[in-house]
Amino acid sequence: MKYYDVSETEVKVPAGWLIEQAGFKGKRFGDAGIHKNQALVLVNYGNATGQEILAVSKDVQKTIYEKFGIQIEAEVNVI
């Protein structure tokens, strides 16, 4: 697993690496998906609703937690 030391007791694991390792990079779910070149970017390929984009995000978060035991958080606020 890739990581970077933050302090003597903490490390940072790149979310993009986790998402790629979980098999999401370039994956589509209808018109919503994850960019083929940048695992941190969610994409609307045409007619995905905001709810569909949010569902992809939540699925990624859930899968990363189940696979690696790491909770990733969205960098943007969703209301």
mmCIF file of the N, C-alpha and C atoms, coordinates in Angstrom:
data_MODEL
# 
_entry.id   MODEL 
# 
loop_
_atom_site.group_PDB 
_atom_site.id 
_atom_site.type_symbol 
_atom_site.label_atom_id 
_atom_site.label_alt_id 
_atom_site.label_comp_id 
_atom_site.label_asym_id 
_atom_site.label_entity_id 
_atom_site.label_seq_id 
_atom_site.pdbx_PDB_ins_code 
_atom_site.Cartn_x 
_atom_site.Cartn_y 
_atom_site.Cartn_z 
_atom_site.occupancy 
_atom_site.B_iso_or_equiv 
_atom_site.pdbx_formal_charge 
_atom_site.auth_seq_id 
_atom_site.auth_comp_id 
_atom_site.auth_asym_id 
_atom_site.auth_atom_id 
_atom_site.pdbx_PDB_model_num 
ATOM 1   N N  . MET A 1 1  ? 0.843   -1.173 0.000   1.00 0.00 ? 1  MET A N  1 
ATOM 2   C CA . MET A 1 1  ? 0.000   0.000  0.000   1.00 0.00 ? 1  MET A CA 1 
ATOM 3   C C  . MET A 1 1  ? 0.885   1.231  0.000   1.00 0.00 ? 1  MET A C  1 
ATOM 4   N N  . LYS A 1 2  ? 0.583   2.156  -0.873  1.00 0.00 ? 2  LYS A N  1 
ATOM 5   C CA . LYS A 1 2  ? 1.323   3.417  -0.891  1.00 0.00 ? 2  LYS A CA 1 
ATOM 6   C C  . LYS A 1 2  ? 0.901   4.258  0.306   1.00 0.00 ? 2  LYS A C  1 
ATOM 7   N N  . TYR A 1 3  ? 1.868   4.952  0.883   1.00 0.00 ? 3  TYR A N  1 
ATOM 8   C CA . TYR A 1 3  ? 1.542   5.875  1.978   1.00 0.00 ? 3  TYR A CA 1 
ATOM 9   C C  . TYR A 1 3  ? 2.669   6.878  2.125   1.00 0.00 ? 3  TYR A C  1 
ATOM 10  N N  . TYR A 1 4  ? 2.344   7.975  2.820   1.00 0.00 ? 4  TYR A N  1 
ATOM 11  C CA . TYR A 1 4  ? 3.311   9.034  3.078   1.00 0.00 ? 4  TYR A CA 1 
ATOM 12  C C  . TYR A 1 4  ? 3.251   9.358  4.568   1.00 0.00 ? 4  TYR A C  1 
ATOM 13  N N  . ASP A 1 5  ? 4.405   9.465  5.184   1.00 0.00 ? 5  ASP A N  1 
ATOM 14  C CA . ASP A 1 5  ? 4.441   9.828  6.599   1.00 0.00 ? 5  ASP A CA 1 
ATOM 15  C C  . ASP A 1 5  ? 3.940   11.251 6.793   1.00 0.00 ? 5  ASP A C  1 
ATOM 16  N N  . VAL A 1 6  ? 3.041   11.415 7.756   1.00 0.00 ? 6  VAL A N  1 
ATOM 17  C CA . VAL A 1 6  ? 2.529   12.728 8.115   1.00 0.00 ? 6  VAL A CA 1 
ATOM 18  C C  . VAL A 1 6  ? 3.158   13.163 9.429   1.00 0.00 ? 6  VAL A C  1 
ATOM 19  N N  . SER A 1 7  ? 3.308   12.217 10.325  1.00 0.00 ? 7  SER A N  1 
ATOM 20  C CA . SER A 1 7  ? 3.960   12.453 11.611  1.00 0.00 ? 7  SER A CA 1 
ATOM 21  C C  . SER A 1 7  ? 4.543   11.120 12.060  1.00 0.00 ? 7  SER A C  1 
ATOM 22  N N  . GLU A 1 8  ? 5.037   11.084 13.280  1.00 0.00 ? 8  GLU A N  1 
ATOM 23  C CA . GLU A 1 8  ? 5.598   9.837  13.792  1.00 0.00 ? 8  GLU A CA 1 
ATOM 24  C C  . GLU A 1 8  ? 4.532   8.768  14.008  1.00 0.00 ? 8  GLU A C  1 
ATOM 25  N N  . THR A 1 9  ? 3.282   9.176  14.125  1.00 0.00 ? 9  THR A N  1 
ATOM 26  C CA . THR A 1 9  ? 2.205   8.224  14.404  1.00 0.00 ? 9  THR A CA 1 
ATOM 27  C C  . THR A 1 9  ? 1.127   8.181  13.323  1.00 0.00 ? 9  THR A C  1 
ATOM 28  N N  . GLU A 1 10 ? 1.273   8.981  12.248  1.00 0.00 ? 10 GLU A N  1 
ATOM 29  C CA . GLU A 1 10 ? 0.244   9.039  11.217  1.00 0.00 ? 10 GLU A CA 1 
ATOM 30  C C  . GLU A 1 10 ? 0.839   8.922  9.821   1.00 0.00 ? 10 GLU A C  1 
ATOM 31  N N  . VAL A 1 11 ? 0.067   8.300  8.941   1.00 0.00 ? 11 VAL A N  1 
ATOM 32  C CA . VAL A 1 11 ? 0.427   8.229  7.527   1.00 0.00 ? 11 VAL A CA 1 
ATOM 33  C C  . VAL A 1 11 ? -0.767  8.659  6.693   1.00 0.00 ? 11 VAL A C  1 
ATOM 34  N N  . LYS A 1 12 ? -0.482  9.094  5.476   1.00 0.00 ? 12 LYS A N  1 
ATOM 35  C CA . LYS A 1 12 ? -1.527  9.457  4.528   1.00 0.00 ? 12 LYS A CA 1 
ATOM 36  C C  . LYS A 1 12 ? -1.504  8.431  3.408   1.00 0.00 ? 12 LYS A C  1 
ATOM 37  N N  . VAL A 1 13 ? -2.663  7.882  3.102   1.00 0.00 ? 13 VAL A N  1 
ATOM 38  C CA . VAL A 1 13 ? -2.798  6.933  2.004   1.00 0.00 ? 13 VAL A CA 1 
ATOM 39  C C  . VAL A 1 13 ? -3.543  7.658  0.885   1.00 0.00 ? 13 VAL A C  1 
ATOM 40  N N  . PRO A 1 14 ? -2.989  7.712  -0.320  1.00 0.00 ? 14 PRO A N  1 
ATOM 41  C CA . PRO A 1 14 ? -3.642  8.434  -1.415  1.00 0.00 ? 14 PRO A CA 1 
ATOM 42  C C  . PRO A 1 14 ? -4.982  7.803  -1.800  1.00 0.00 ? 14 PRO A C  1 
ATOM 43  N N  . ALA A 1 15 ? -6.039  8.593  -1.740  1.00 0.00 ? 15 ALA A N  1 
ATOM 44  C CA . ALA A 1 15 ? -7.376  8.098  -2.073  1.00 0.00 ? 15 ALA A CA 1 
ATOM 45  C C  . ALA A 1 15 ? -7.436  7.613  -3.518  1.00 0.00 ? 15 ALA A C  1 
ATOM 46  N N  . GLY A 1 16 ? -6.774  8.317  -4.422  1.00 0.00 ? 16 GLY A N  1 
ATOM 47  C CA . GLY A 1 16 ? -6.779  7.892  -5.822  1.00 0.00 ? 16 GLY A CA 1 
ATOM 48  C C  . GLY A 1 16 ? -6.211  6.501  -6.000  1.00 0.00 ? 16 GLY A C  1 
ATOM 49  N N  . TRP A 1 17 ? -5.154  6.195  -5.259  1.00 0.00 ? 17 TRP A N  1 
ATOM 50  C CA . TRP A 1 17 ? -4.543  4.866  -5.317  1.00 0.00 ? 17 TRP A CA 1 
ATOM 51  C C  . TRP A 1 17 ? -5.511  3.815  -4.799  1.00 0.00 ? 17 TRP A C  1 
ATOM 52  N N  . LEU A 1 18 ? -6.188  4.113  -3.684  1.00 0.00 ? 18 LEU A N  1 
ATOM 53  C CA . LEU A 1 18 ? -7.164  3.177  -3.116  1.00 0.00 ? 18 LEU A CA 1 
ATOM 54  C C  . LEU A 1 18 ? -8.294  2.909  -4.108  1.00 0.00 ? 18 LEU A C  1 
ATOM 55  N N  . ILE A 1 19 ? -8.807  3.964  -4.728  1.00 0.00 ? 19 ILE A N  1 
ATOM 56  C CA . ILE A 1 19 ? -9.907  3.841  -5.675  1.00 0.00 ? 19 ILE A CA 1 
ATOM 57  C C  . ILE A 1 19 ? -9.481  3.008  -6.884  1.00 0.00 ? 19 ILE A C  1 
ATOM 58  N N  . GLU A 1 20 ? -8.276  3.260  -7.363  1.00 0.00 ? 20 GLU A N  1 
ATOM 59  C CA . GLU A 1 20 ? -7.760  2.490  -8.499  1.00 0.00 ? 20 GLU A CA 1 
ATOM 60  C C  . GLU A 1 20 ? -7.582  1.024  -8.126  1.00 0.00 ? 20 GLU A C  1 
ATOM 61  N N  . GLN A 1 21 ? -7.015  0.755  -6.962  1.00 0.00 ? 21 GLN A N  1 
ATOM 62  C CA . GLN A 1 21 ? -6.790  -0.620 -6.518  1.00 0.00 ? 21 GLN A CA 1 
ATOM 63  C C  . GLN A 1 21 ? -8.100  -1.376 -6.316  1.00 0.00 ? 21 GLN A C  1 
ATOM 64  N N  . ALA A 1 22 ? -9.164  -0.666 -5.986  1.00 0.00 ? 22 ALA A N  1 
ATOM 65  C CA . ALA A 1 22 ? -10.472 -1.290 -5.797  1.00 0.00 ? 22 ALA A CA 1 
ATOM 66  C C  . ALA A 1 22 ? -11.187 -1.539 -7.135  1.00 0.00 ? 22 ALA A C  1 
ATOM 67  N N  . GLY A 1 23 ? -10.567 -1.117 -8.240  1.00 0.00 ? 23 GLY A N  1 
ATOM 68  C CA . GLY A 1 23 ? -11.110 -1.406 -9.560  1.00 0.00 ? 23 GLY A CA 1 
ATOM 69  C C  . GLY A 1 23 ? -12.104 -0.394 -10.099 1.00 0.00 ? 23 GLY A C  1 
ATOM 70  N N  . PHE A 1 24 ? -12.166 0.789  -9.501  1.00 0.00 ? 24 PHE A N  1 
ATOM 71  C CA . PHE A 1 24 ? -13.136 1.786  -9.935  1.00 0.00 ? 24 PHE A CA 1 
ATOM 72  C C  . PHE A 1 24 ? -12.648 2.692  -11.055 1.00 0.00 ? 24 PHE A C  1 
ATOM 73  N N  . LYS A 1 25 ? -11.357 2.865  -11.213 1.00 0.00 ? 25 LYS A N  1 
ATOM 74  C CA . LYS A 1 25 ? -10.836 3.800  -12.214 1.00 0.00 ? 25 LYS A CA 1 
ATOM 75  C C  . LYS A 1 25 ? -11.325 3.394  -13.603 1.00 0.00 ? 25 LYS A C  1 
ATOM 76  N N  . GLY A 1 26 ? -12.013 4.327  -14.286 1.00 0.00 ? 26 GLY A N  1 
ATOM 77  C CA . GLY A 1 26 ? -12.527 4.072  -15.622 1.00 0.00 ? 26 GLY A CA 1 
ATOM 78  C C  . GLY A 1 26 ? -13.847 3.319  -15.663 1.00 0.00 ? 26 GLY A C  1 
ATOM 79  N N  . LYS A 1 27 ? -14.405 2.983  -14.519 1.00 0.00 ? 27 LYS A N  1 
ATOM 80  C CA . LYS A 1 27 ? -15.640 2.205  -14.463 1.00 0.00 ? 27 LYS A CA 1 
ATOM 81  C C  . LYS A 1 27 ? -16.865 3.103  -14.630 1.00 0.00 ? 27 LYS A C  1 
ATOM 82  N N  . ARG A 1 28 ? -17.852 2.584  -15.358 1.00 0.00 ? 28 ARG A N  1 
ATOM 83  C CA . ARG A 1 28 ? -19.100 3.324  -15.580 1.00 0.00 ? 28 ARG A CA 1 
ATOM 84  C C  . ARG A 1 28 ? -20.266 2.565  -14.968 1.00 0.00 ? 28 ARG A C  1 
ATOM 85  N N  . PHE A 1 29 ? -21.215 3.336  -14.485 1.00 0.00 ? 29 PHE A N  1 
ATOM 86  C CA . PHE A 1 29 ? -22.472 2.814  -13.974 1.00 0.00 ? 29 PHE A CA 1 
ATOM 87  C C  . PHE A 1 29 ? -23.564 3.588  -14.708 1.00 0.00 ? 29 PHE A C  1 
ATOM 88  N N  . GLY A 1 30 ? -23.955 3.113  -15.878 1.00 0.00 ? 30 GLY A N  1 
ATOM 89  C CA . GLY A 1 30 ? -24.853 3.888  -16.728 1.00 0.00 ? 30 GLY A CA 1 
ATOM 90  C C  . GLY A 1 30 ? -24.118 5.120  -17.222 1.00 0.00 ? 30 GLY A C  1 
ATOM 91  N N  . ASP A 1 31 ? -24.695 6.302  -16.975 1.00 0.00 ? 31 ASP A N  1 
ATOM 92  C CA . ASP A 1 31 ? -24.064 7.546  -17.409 1.00 0.00 ? 31 ASP A CA 1 
ATOM 93  C C  . ASP A 1 31 ? -23.194 8.186  -16.332 1.00 0.00 ? 31 ASP A C  1 
ATOM 94  N N  . ALA A 1 32 ? -23.034 7.526  -15.183 1.00 0.00 ? 32 ALA A N  1 
ATOM 95  C CA . ALA A 1 32 ? -22.169 8.027  -14.110 1.00 0.00 ? 32 ALA A CA 1 
ATOM 96  C C  . ALA A 1 32 ? -20.955 7.117  -14.009 1.00 0.00 ? 32 ALA A C  1 
ATOM 97  N N  . GLY A 1 33 ? -19.823 7.700  -13.601 1.00 0.00 ? 33 GLY A N  1 
ATOM 98  C CA . GLY A 1 33 ? -18.648 6.850  -13.462 1.00 0.00 ? 33 GLY A CA 1 
ATOM 99  C C  . GLY A 1 33 ? -17.449 7.589  -12.931 1.00 0.00 ? 33 GLY A C  1 
ATOM 100 N N  . ILE A 1 34 ? -16.318 6.900  -13.006 1.00 0.00 ? 34 ILE A N  1 
ATOM 101 C CA . ILE A 1 34 ? -15.041 7.433  -12.542 1.00 0.00 ? 34 ILE A CA 1 
ATOM 102 C C  . ILE A 1 34 ? -14.167 7.619  -13.783 1.00 0.00 ? 34 ILE A C  1 
ATOM 103 N N  . HIS A 1 35 ? -13.499 8.747  -13.855 1.00 0.00 ? 35 HIS A N  1 
ATOM 104 C CA . HIS A 1 35 ? -12.680 9.089  -15.020 1.00 0.00 ? 35 HIS A CA 1 
ATOM 105 C C  . HIS A 1 35 ? -11.652 7.993  -15.304 1.00 0.00 ? 35 HIS A C  1 
ATOM 106 N N  . LYS A 1 36 ? -11.384 7.758  -16.588 1.00 0.00 ? 36 LYS A N  1 
ATOM 107 C CA . LYS A 1 36 ? -10.441 6.689  -16.975 1.00 0.00 ? 36 LYS A CA 1 
ATOM 108 C C  . LYS A 1 36 ? -8.988  7.020  -16.656 1.00 0.00 ? 36 LYS A C  1 
ATOM 109 N N  . ASN A 1 37 ? -8.650  8.319  -16.514 1.00 0.00 ? 37 ASN A N  1 
ATOM 110 C CA . ASN A 1 37 ? -7.265  8.713  -16.248 1.00 0.00 ? 37 ASN A CA 1 
ATOM 111 C C  . ASN A 1 37 ? -7.040  9.255  -14.845 1.00 0.00 ? 37 ASN A C  1 
ATOM 112 N N  . GLN A 1 38 ? -8.097  9.607  -14.146 1.00 0.00 ? 38 GLN A N  1 
ATOM 113 C CA . GLN A 1 38 ? -7.959  10.242 -12.829 1.00 0.00 ? 38 GLN A CA 1 
ATOM 114 C C  . GLN A 1 38 ? -9.028  9.669  -11.899 1.00 0.00 ? 38 GLN A C  1 
ATOM 115 N N  . ALA A 1 39 ? -8.605  8.789  -11.011 1.00 0.00 ? 39 ALA A N  1 
ATOM 116 C CA . ALA A 1 39 ? -9.544  8.061  -10.151 1.00 0.00 ? 39 ALA A CA 1 
ATOM 117 C C  . ALA A 1 39 ? -10.296 8.954  -9.169  1.00 0.00 ? 39 ALA A C  1 
ATOM 118 N N  . LEU A 1 40 ? -9.846  10.170 -8.944  1.00 0.00 ? 40 LEU A N  1 
ATOM 119 C CA . LEU A 1 40 ? -10.527 11.064 -8.012  1.00 0.00 ? 40 LEU A CA 1 
ATOM 120 C C  . LEU A 1 40 ? -11.657 11.868 -8.661  1.00 0.00 ? 40 LEU A C  1 
ATOM 121 N N  . VAL A 1 41 ? -11.838 11.704 -9.969  1.00 0.00 ? 41 VAL A N  1 
ATOM 122 C CA . VAL A 1 41 ? -12.809 12.517 -10.695 1.00 0.00 ? 41 VAL A CA 1 
ATOM 123 C C  . VAL A 1 41 ? -14.036 11.685 -11.055 1.00 0.00 ? 41 VAL A C  1 
ATOM 124 N N  . LEU A 1 42 ? -15.207 12.128 -10.568 1.00 0.00 ? 42 LEU A N  1 
ATOM 125 C CA . LEU A 1 42 ? -16.474 11.519 -10.962 1.00 0.00 ? 42 LEU A CA 1 
ATOM 126 C C  . LEU A 1 42 ? -16.938 12.189 -12.244 1.00 0.00 ? 42 LEU A C  1 
ATOM 127 N N  . VAL A 1 43 ? -17.563 11.407 -13.144 1.00 0.00 ? 43 VAL A N  1 
ATOM 128 C CA . VAL A 1 43 ? -17.922 11.913 -14.460 1.00 0.00 ? 43 VAL A CA 1 
ATOM 129 C C  . VAL A 1 43 ? -19.399 11.656 -14.752 1.00 0.00 ? 43 VAL A C  1 
ATOM 130 N N  . ASN A 1 44 ? -20.046 12.656 -15.334 1.00 0.00 ? 44 ASN A N  1 
ATOM 131 C CA . ASN A 1 44 ? -21.381 12.485 -15.888 1.00 0.00 ? 44 ASN A CA 1 
ATOM 132 C C  . ASN A 1 44 ? -21.191 12.319 -17.387 1.00 0.00 ? 44 ASN A C  1 
ATOM 133 N N  . TYR A 1 45 ? -21.432 11.124 -17.900 1.00 0.00 ? 45 TYR A N  1 
ATOM 134 C CA . TYR A 1 45 ? -21.210 10.828 -19.306 1.00 0.00 ? 45 TYR A CA 1 
ATOM 135 C C  . TYR A 1 45 ? -22.374 11.243 -20.196 1.00 0.00 ? 45 TYR A C  1 
ATOM 136 N N  . GLY A 1 46 ? -23.369 11.900 -19.630 1.00 0.00 ? 46 GLY A N  1 
ATOM 137 C CA . GLY A 1 46 ? -24.465 12.370 -20.465 1.00 0.00 ? 46 GLY A CA 1 
ATOM 138 C C  . GLY A 1 46 ? -25.710 12.730 -19.687 1.00 0.00 ? 46 GLY A C  1 
ATOM 139 N N  . ASN A 1 47 ? -26.370 11.754 -19.155 1.00 0.00 ? 47 ASN A N  1 
ATOM 140 C CA . ASN A 1 47 ? -27.670 11.999 -18.540 1.00 0.00 ? 47 ASN A CA 1 
ATOM 141 C C  . ASN A 1 47 ? -27.770 11.518 -17.096 1.00 0.00 ? 47 ASN A C  1 
ATOM 142 N N  . ALA A 1 48 ? -26.663 11.355 -16.416 1.00 0.00 ? 48 ALA A N  1 
ATOM 143 C CA . ALA A 1 48 ? -26.715 10.924 -15.015 1.00 0.00 ? 48 ALA A CA 1 
ATOM 144 C C  . ALA A 1 48 ? -27.309 12.041 -14.164 1.00 0.00 ? 48 ALA A C  1 
ATOM 145 N N  . THR A 1 49 ? -28.115 11.653 -13.205 1.00 0.00 ? 49 THR A N  1 
ATOM 146 C CA . THR A 1 49 ? -28.673 12.634 -12.271 1.00 0.00 ? 49 THR A CA 1 
ATOM 147 C C  . THR A 1 49 ? -27.674 12.883 -11.148 1.00 0.00 ? 49 THR A C  1 
ATOM 148 N N  . GLY A 1 50 ? -27.912 13.935 -10.401 1.00 0.00 ? 50 GLY A N  1 
ATOM 149 C CA . GLY A 1 50 ? -27.078 14.196 -9.233  1.00 0.00 ? 50 GLY A CA 1 
ATOM 150 C C  . GLY A 1 50 ? -27.122 13.039 -8.252  1.00 0.00 ? 50 GLY A C  1 
ATOM 151 N N  . GLN A 1 51 ? -28.290 12.436 -8.103  1.00 0.00 ? 51 GLN A N  1 
ATOM 152 C CA . GLN A 1 51 ? -28.429 11.288 -7.197  1.00 0.00 ? 51 GLN A CA 1 
ATOM 153 C C  . GLN A 1 51 ? -27.600 10.100 -7.682  1.00 0.00 ? 51 GLN A C  1 
ATOM 154 N N  . GLU A 1 52 ? -27.523 9.901  -8.989  1.00 0.00 ? 52 GLU A N  1 
ATOM 155 C CA . GLU A 1 52 ? -26.717 8.795  -9.529  1.00 0.00 ? 52 GLU A CA 1 
ATOM 156 C C  . GLU A 1 52 ? -25.232 9.040  -9.305  1.00 0.00 ? 52 GLU A C  1 
ATOM 157 N N  . ILE A 1 53 ? -24.790 10.275 -9.485  1.00 0.00 ? 53 ILE A N  1 
ATOM 158 C CA . ILE A 1 53 ? -23.396 10.620 -9.226  1.00 0.00 ? 53 ILE A CA 1 
ATOM 159 C C  . ILE A 1 53 ? -23.086 10.407 -7.739  1.00 0.00 ? 53 ILE A C  1 
ATOM 160 N N  . LEU A 1 54 ? -23.978 10.863 -6.873  1.00 0.00 ? 54 LEU A N  1 
ATOM 161 C CA . LEU A 1 54 ? -23.803 10.688 -5.429  1.00 0.00 ? 54 LEU A CA 1 
ATOM 162 C C  . LEU A 1 54 ? -23.775 9.211  -5.062  1.00 0.00 ? 54 LEU A C  1 
ATOM 163 N N  . ALA A 1 55 ? -24.608 8.402  -5.703  1.00 0.00 ? 55 ALA A N  1 
ATOM 164 C CA . ALA A 1 55 ? -24.630 6.960  -5.425  1.00 0.00 ? 55 ALA A CA 1 
ATOM 165 C C  . ALA A 1 55 ? -23.296 6.307  -5.784  1.00 0.00 ? 55 ALA A C  1 
ATOM 166 N N  . VAL A 1 56 ? -22.695 6.729  -6.891  1.00 0.00 ? 56 VAL A N  1 
ATOM 167 C CA . VAL A 1 56 ? -21.376 6.200  -7.270  1.00 0.00 ? 56 VAL A CA 1 
ATOM 168 C C  . VAL A 1 56 ? -20.355 6.571  -6.190  1.00 0.00 ? 56 VAL A C  1 
ATOM 169 N N  . SER A 1 57 ? -20.392 7.812  -5.747  1.00 0.00 ? 57 SER A N  1 
ATOM 170 C CA . SER A 1 57 ? -19.481 8.277  -4.707  1.00 0.00 ? 57 SER A CA 1 
ATOM 171 C C  . SER A 1 57 ? -19.623 7.438  -3.430  1.00 0.00 ? 57 SER A C  1 
ATOM 172 N N  . LYS A 1 58 ? -20.856 7.213  -3.022  1.00 0.00 ? 58 LYS A N  1 
ATOM 173 C CA . LYS A 1 58 ? -21.116 6.428  -1.805  1.00 0.00 ? 58 LYS A CA 1 
ATOM 174 C C  . LYS A 1 58 ? -20.666 4.983  -1.972  1.00 0.00 ? 58 LYS A C  1 
ATOM 175 N N  . ASP A 1 59 ? -20.853 4.424  -3.167  1.00 0.00 ? 59 ASP A N  1 
ATOM 176 C CA . ASP A 1 59 ? -20.414 3.055  -3.428  1.00 0.00 ? 59 ASP A CA 1 
ATOM 177 C C  . ASP A 1 59 ? -18.893 2.949  -3.346  1.00 0.00 ? 59 ASP A C  1 
ATOM 178 N N  . VAL A 1 60 ? -18.205 3.937  -3.892  1.00 0.00 ? 60 VAL A N  1 
ATOM 179 C CA . VAL A 1 60 ? -16.747 3.961  -3.814  1.00 0.00 ? 60 VAL A CA 1 
ATOM 180 C C  . VAL A 1 60 ? -16.305 4.012  -2.343  1.00 0.00 ? 60 VAL A C  1 
ATOM 181 N N  . GLN A 1 61 ? -16.907 4.923  -1.571  1.00 0.00 ? 61 GLN A N  1 
ATOM 182 C CA . GLN A 1 61 ? -16.546 5.048  -0.160  1.00 0.00 ? 61 GLN A CA 1 
ATOM 183 C C  . GLN A 1 61 ? -16.777 3.747  0.590   1.00 0.00 ? 61 GLN A C  1 
ATOM 184 N N  . LYS A 1 62 ? -17.924 3.122  0.373   1.00 0.00 ? 62 LYS A N  1 
ATOM 185 C CA . LYS A 1 62 ? -18.267 1.874  1.057   1.00 0.00 ? 62 LYS A CA 1 
ATOM 186 C C  . LYS A 1 62 ? -17.295 0.757  0.695   1.00 0.00 ? 62 LYS A C  1 
ATOM 187 N N  . THR A 1 63 ? -16.983 0.642  -0.589  1.00 0.00 ? 63 THR A N  1 
ATOM 188 C CA . THR A 1 63 ? -16.076 -0.406 -1.057  1.00 0.00 ? 63 THR A CA 1 
ATOM 189 C C  . THR A 1 63 ? -14.672 -0.219 -0.494  1.00 0.00 ? 63 THR A C  1 
ATOM 190 N N  . ILE A 1 64 ? -14.183 1.015  -0.470  1.00 0.00 ? 64 ILE A N  1 
ATOM 191 C CA . ILE A 1 64 ? -12.847 1.281  0.074   1.00 0.00 ? 64 ILE A CA 1 
ATOM 192 C C  . ILE A 1 64 ? -12.801 0.905  1.548   1.00 0.00 ? 64 ILE A C  1 
ATOM 193 N N  . TYR A 1 65 ? -13.843 1.233  2.282   1.00 0.00 ? 65 TYR A N  1 
ATOM 194 C CA . TYR A 1 65 ? -13.881 0.887  3.702   1.00 0.00 ? 65 TYR A CA 1 
ATOM 195 C C  . TYR A 1 65 ? -13.897 -0.633 3.888   1.00 0.00 ? 65 TYR A C  1 
ATOM 196 N N  . GLU A 1 66 ? -14.714 -1.329 3.097   1.00 0.00 ? 66 GLU A N  1 
ATOM 197 C CA . GLU A 1 66 ? -14.803 -2.785 3.216   1.00 0.00 ? 66 GLU A CA 1 
ATOM 198 C C  . GLU A 1 66 ? -13.499 -3.470 2.814   1.00 0.00 ? 66 GLU A C  1 
ATOM 199 N N  . LYS A 1 67 ? -12.854 -2.969 1.780   1.00 0.00 ? 67 LYS A N  1 
ATOM 200 C CA . LYS A 1 67 ? -11.637 -3.608 1.257   1.00 0.00 ? 67 LYS A CA 1 
ATOM 201 C C  . LYS A 1 67 ? -10.382 -3.265 2.055   1.00 0.00 ? 67 LYS A C  1 
ATOM 202 N N  . PHE A 1 68 ? -10.275 -2.001 2.502   1.00 0.00 ? 68 PHE A N  1 
ATOM 203 C CA . PHE A 1 68 ? -9.050  -1.543 3.145   1.00 0.00 ? 68 PHE A CA 1 
ATOM 204 C C  . PHE A 1 68 ? -9.219  -1.107 4.598   1.00 0.00 ? 68 PHE A C  1 
ATOM 205 N N  . GLY A 1 69 ? -10.462 -0.950 5.058   1.00 0.00 ? 69 GLY A N  1 
ATOM 206 C CA . GLY A 1 69 ? -10.694 -0.472 6.423   1.00 0.00 ? 69 GLY A CA 1 
ATOM 207 C C  . GLY A 1 69 ? -10.375 0.998  6.584   1.00 0.00 ? 69 GLY A C  1 
ATOM 208 N N  . ILE A 1 70 ? -10.417 1.737  5.473   1.00 0.00 ? 70 ILE A N  1 
ATOM 209 C CA . ILE A 1 70 ? -10.113 3.170  5.483   1.00 0.00 ? 70 ILE A CA 1 
ATOM 210 C C  . ILE A 1 70 ? -11.347 3.922  5.014   1.00 0.00 ? 70 ILE A C  1 
ATOM 211 N N  . GLN A 1 71 ? -11.762 4.910  5.802   1.00 0.00 ? 71 GLN A N  1 
ATOM 212 C CA . GLN A 1 71 ? -12.916 5.740  5.419   1.00 0.00 ? 71 GLN A CA 1 
ATOM 213 C C  . GLN A 1 71 ? -12.423 6.961  4.654   1.00 0.00 ? 71 GLN A C  1 
ATOM 214 N N  . ILE A 1 72 ? -12.806 7.048  3.381   1.00 0.00 ? 72 ILE A N  1 
ATOM 215 C CA . ILE A 1 72 ? -12.435 8.235  2.606   1.00 0.00 ? 72 ILE A CA 1 
ATOM 216 C C  . ILE A 1 72 ? -13.612 9.193  2.618   1.00 0.00 ? 72 ILE A C  1 
ATOM 217 N N  . GLU A 1 73 ? -13.305 10.480 2.542   1.00 0.00 ? 73 GLU A N  1 
ATOM 218 C CA . GLU A 1 73 ? -14.327 11.517 2.585   1.00 0.00 ? 73 GLU A CA 1 
ATOM 219 C C  . GLU A 1 73 ? -14.301 12.329 1.307   1.00 0.00 ? 73 GLU A C  1 
ATOM 220 N N  . ALA A 1 74 ? -15.464 12.791 0.904   1.00 0.00 ? 74 ALA A N  1 
ATOM 221 C CA . ALA A 1 74 ? -15.560 13.668 -0.266  1.00 0.00 ? 74 ALA A CA 1 
ATOM 222 C C  . ALA A 1 74 ? -14.922 15.007 0.056   1.00 0.00 ? 74 ALA A C  1 
ATOM 223 N N  . GLU A 1 75 ? -14.251 15.584 -0.934  1.00 0.00 ? 75 GLU A N  1 
ATOM 224 C CA . GLU A 1 75 ? -13.616 16.884 -0.735  1.00 0.00 ? 75 GLU A CA 1 
ATOM 225 C C  . GLU A 1 75 ? -14.595 18.035 -0.924  1.00 0.00 ? 75 GLU A C  1 
ATOM 226 N N  . VAL A 1 76 ? -15.732 17.754 -1.511  1.00 0.00 ? 76 VAL A N  1 
ATOM 227 C CA . VAL A 1 76 ? -16.741 18.798 -1.718  1.00 0.00 ? 76 VAL A CA 1 
ATOM 228 C C  . VAL A 1 76 ? -17.915 18.554 -0.789  1.00 0.00 ? 76 VAL A C  1 
ATOM 229 N N  . ASN A 1 77 ? -18.620 19.620 -0.473  1.00 0.00 ? 77 ASN A N  1 
ATOM 230 C CA . ASN A 1 77 ? -19.821 19.489 0.344   1.00 0.00 ? 77 ASN A CA 1 
ATOM 231 C C  . ASN A 1 77 ? -20.999 19.182 -0.561  1.00 0.00 ? 77 ASN A C  1 
ATOM 232 N N  . VAL A 1 78 ? -21.789 18.189 -0.197  1.00 0.00 ? 78 VAL A N  1 
ATOM 233 C CA . VAL A 1 78 ? -22.975 17.830 -0.956  1.00 0.00 ? 78 VAL A CA 1 
ATOM 234 C C  . VAL A 1 78 ? -24.175 18.112 -0.078  1.00 0.00 ? 78 VAL A C  1 
ATOM 235 N N  . ILE A 1 79 ? -25.068 18.928 -0.602  1.00 0.00 ? 79 ILE A N  1 
ATOM 236 C CA . ILE A 1 79 ? -26.258 19.313 0.170   1.00 0.00 ? 79 ILE A CA 1 
ATOM 237 C C  . ILE A 1 79 ? -27.483 18.631 -0.398  1.00 0.00 ? 79 ILE A C  1 
# 
